Every structure is written in C-alpha cells, then in structure tokens.
C-alpha cells in the first residue's frame, strides 16, 4: 500500500509551544509498505535517514502526518 506523508518540521532550537510560531508548512512525500505498521516504520526510517529527530507519526484521514525536528 502507498500513502502520502505530510511532514511538519520544527526548526532546530524552536521548542513546541515556545515563541517563534508554529512549524514550517507541510512537506509531502510518499511511502510504500505491505502493512499499516510497516508504513509507520518506513516513514520513521526515512525521516531519520534525512537527518530529522522524529517527534510523532500518526494516521490521518488522507495519509500519515509526521512532526519532526531539524537536527542542530
């Protein structure tokens, strides 16, 4: 199965809820895996490989939603 991931990135040094505003606008990419659980794992692996610190990954009505922090 293939799903779209909406990735919201928190810039390095910006804590959630702190002054400085919300995360950057969502970036989209697709992932593919045989099961729902593996979709989450593929997403996590890709984000880590791209240099992000993963905050959360969840399923939404139109795909996955991920929040991640840039590494310093």
Buried (B, 14 or more C-beta within 10 A) or exposed (E): EEBEBBBBBBEEEBEEEEEEEEBEEEEEBEBEBEEEEEBBEBBBEBBEEEEBBBBEBEEEEEBBBBBBBBEE
